[in-house]
Amino acid sequence: MRIYTRTGDTGETGLIGGQRVPKDDVRVEAYGTLDELNAALGLCRSLLEADDLTQWLERIQSQLFSIGAELASPPERAAQFASVGEAEVEALEAAIDQLETELEPLRQFILPGGTTAAAALHLARTICRRAERRVVTLSHHSTVNGAILKYLNRLGDLLFVMARVANHRAGVADVRWHRTETTRPTRAESE
């Protein structure tokens, strides 16, 4: 099978079921951003030692692929590709609760960073938040499985906690945010 089909050369793509839509359609934006998140999670997995975090990330990548298939389906066919429900949301919550037992309570904002793996997890978190926003946009135009929105919201939280855990396990402190003072030019400097 060839990787190129030439069917997208005019700026359209096919949904599951054959319907053609523009490549910038809100549905394509939603599942395309999930694909981007999935790739970022693959990078995160490559930067971590094989452990519970990598196992979770692999599981999440599979679930994101299923969510993408559901979103790539027209609403009348989406039920055939139902991807996540309350059980998957609760599993993410349980993972967050378990991982947080390793961490000191967060008392101030932190900056994305620390180890390379933690920085990559923070980047994945921001892509997850964008994917969540794209699915919200899609929900204004079409019926969307409500569990997908809950799942993406919890996933963003989980990725934040995973980034902190990656730093903690590596013995690297989170980078605390310190408000910077702005200096205003004096009258003489501004003239």
C-alpha positions, 0 to 999 in steps of 0.5 A: 500500500502506498502512503500517498493517495493524492486524494488530499491534494485539493485541501480536502480529507475524508471522514470515516464513512467517506464524507469529504470535508475541508482539511481545516474543518473543526472536526479535522482540527479536533482529531488532528490536534489529538494526533499531535498530542499522541505524537508528543506523548510518544516523545515523552515515552522515549525520554522516560525509563520504562515504568508506570509512567510509560505504561500509562502513556502507552495506554493513553496513546491507544485511547487517544487513537480511539478518540480520534476515530470517534471524532473522525466519524460523522455524528450518525456513525460515532456510536460505532466508534465509542472511545471513552466513558466514565470508567476511563475518566475515573482511571485517570483520576485514580492515577492522579491520586496515586502519583500525587502521593509521591509529591509535596503539595503544590503551594505556588505556580511552577514553570514548565521545565526541570528534566527533559522528560518533565519539560516534554510532559509539560509541552504535551499538557499544553497540546492536550489543553489545545485539543480540549479547546478544539473538541469544545469548538467541535461540540458547538457544531456537532454532537460530541461524546461528553466523556471525551471532554472530561477525559481530555480535562483529566488528561491535562491534569495527569500530564501536569502531575506526571511532569512533577513526578518525573522531576521528583524521581530524577531528584530535580526540583520543580521550577517555581514561578517568581513574579517579576517586578516591572520597572517603569522608565523615569520621566527623563528616560522616557523622553 
